[in-house]
Amino acid sequence: MSFSGGCYGIYLIAGYLAKKGVFDRLSSAALTLSGVSGFVATVLIQLLSYHHGIGYNVWYNNATLFITALSILLIGLKFLQNGLGPVDRAVTSLAKCSFGIYLIHNPIVMCLRRLIVTPYNSIKTIALFILTLAISWAVVWAISRNKVLARVMFNMKG
């Protein structure tokens, strides 16, 4: 589990800048537009790649995926500033568990990929995403109940 920065470092820096309020001037409409545009562009890149026989899989180094992810993060932060009750707790839990989820999601994906059988790749992808997120989150949340394990395994603070 090496970390040499690169595109992953850019995500961390963007998250840090978001936390510090660097992007606060952006309107919700602009963030929604950039998020939707980034998502559509990401999907189109993937579809066009397959259409032309290029075996390209979208990864963290894709600029349109980065724009989509950053837009979703910033919109989420705007919502949290307004206070959403139970949603606040869920989002806070997800945020606290996010690094642990990142660390353990790959083995879970590898196990689940074999179990989900469907002739439709899009349904398999959606099911794989939902199940991976749910299982990863549950595992990290359960481990986080033990403060020592949480600190050692996922660098989670009290």
C-alpha positions in Angstrom: 0.0 0.0 0.0 2.5 2.5 -1.1 1.7 6.2 -1.4 3.9 8.3 -3.6 1.5 11.2 -4.1 0.8 11.7 -7.8 -2.9 11.9 -8.6 -3.8 10.6 -5.1 -1.9 13.5 -3.6 -3.9 16.0 -5.7 -7.2 14.5 -4.3 -5.8 14.9 -0.8 -4.6 18.5 -1.4 -8.0 19.4 -3.0 -9.8 17.9 0.1 -7.5 19.9 2.4 -8.2 23.1 0.4 -12.0 22.4 0.5 -11.8 22.0 4.3 -9.9 25.3 4.5 -12.7 27.1 2.6 -10.7 27.9 -0.6 -13.7 27.0 -2.8 -16.4 28.6 -0.7 -17.1 31.3 -3.3 -18.3 28.8 -5.8 -22.1 28.8 -6.1 -24.1 25.6 -5.7 -25.3 26.1 -9.4 -21.7 26.3 -10.6 -20.8 23.2 -8.6 -23.8 21.3 -9.8 -23.0 22.2 -13.4 -19.4 21.2 -13.1 -20.3 18.0 -11.3 -22.8 16.9 -13.9 -20.6 18.0 -16.8 -17.6 16.1 -15.3 -19.8 13.0 -14.8 -21.1 13.1 -18.3 -17.6 13.6 -19.7 -16.3 10.7 -17.6 -19.0 8.4 -18.9 -18.5 9.6 -22.5 -14.7 8.9 -22.3 -15.4 5.4 -21.1 -18.1 4.7 -23.8 -16.0 6.2 -26.6 -13.0 4.2 -25.5 -14.9 1.0 -25.6 -16.6 1.9 -28.9 -13.1 2.4 -30.5 -11.8 -0.8 -29.0 -9.5 0.9 -26.5 -9.3 -1.0 -23.2 -9.3 2.1 -21.0 -10.7 2.0 -17.6 -11.4 5.3 -15.8 -9.1 5.7 -12.9 -8.2 8.4 -10.3 -5.9 10.1 -12.8 -8.8 11.1 -15.0 -9.4 14.9 -14.8 -13.1 14.6 -15.4 -13.5 12.2 -12.6 -11.5 14.5 -10.3 -13.8 17.4 -11.3 -16.9 15.3 -10.6 -15.5 14.1 -7.2 -14.5 17.6 -6.1 -17.8 19.0 -7.1 -19.7 16.4 -5.1 -17.4 17.0 -2.1 -18.0 20.8 -2.3 -21.8 20.4 -2.7 -21.8 18.0 0.2 -19.9 20.5 2.4 -22.5 23.2 1.5 -25.3 20.9 2.5 -23.6 20.0 5.8 -23.2 23.7 6.6 -27.0 24.0 6.5 -27.4 21.0 8.9 -29.4 18.0 7.8 -29.9 16.0 11.0 -29.6 12.3 10.5 -27.9 12.9 7.2 -25.2 14.8 9.1 -24.4 11.7 11.2 -24.3 9.4 8.2 -22.0 11.8 6.2 -19.8 12.4 9.2 -19.5 8.6 9.7 -18.7 8.1 6.0 -16.1 10.9 6.2 -14.4 9.4 9.3 -14.4 5.9 7.7 -13.4 7.1 4.2 -9.6 6.4 4.5 -10.3 2.9 5.9 -12.8 2.3 3.2 -10.2 3.3 0.6 -7.7 0.9 2.1 -10.0 -2.2 2.3 -12.3 -1.7 -0.7 -10.1 -3.5 -3.3 -10.1 -7.0 -1.7 -13.9 -6.7 -1.2 -14.3 -5.7 -4.8 -12.3 -8.8 -5.9 -14.4 -11.1 -3.7 -17.7 -9.6 -4.8 -16.9 -9.4 -8.5 -17.1 -13.2 -8.7 -20.4 -13.4 -6.8 -22.4 -10.9 -8.8 -23.7 -12.6 -12.0 -25.7 -10.6 -14.5 -25.6 -10.3 -18.3 -25.7 -6.5 -17.9 -22.4 -4.8 -17.0 -24.1 -1.6 -15.9 -26.2 -3.5 -13.3 -23.2 -5.4 -12.2 -21.2 -2.2 -11.8 -24.0 -0.5 -9.7 -24.5 -3.6 -7.5 -20.7 -3.9 -7.1 -20.4 -0.2 -6.1 -23.3 -0.3 -3.6 -22.2 -3.6 -2.0 -18.6 -2.7 -1.8 -19.4 0.7 -0.2 -21.8 -0.9 2.3 -19.5 -3.8 3.3 -16.4 -1.6 3.5 -18.1 1.0 5.5 -19.6 -1.6 7.9 -16.2 -3.3 8.4 -14.4 0.0 9.0 -17.1 1.2 11.3 -17.0 -2.0 13.3 -13.2 -1.9 13.6 -13.4 1.8 14.6 -15.4 0.9 17.7 -12.0 -0.2 19.1 -10.0 3.0 19.4 -6.6 1.2 19.3 -7.3 -0.8 16.2 -8.9 2.2 14.5 -5.8 4.3 15.2 -3.3 1.6 14.1 -5.2 0.2 11.0 -6.8 3.4 9.6 -5.1 6.3 11.4 -8.5 7.3 12.9 -8.4 9.8 15.7 -10.6 9.5 18.8 
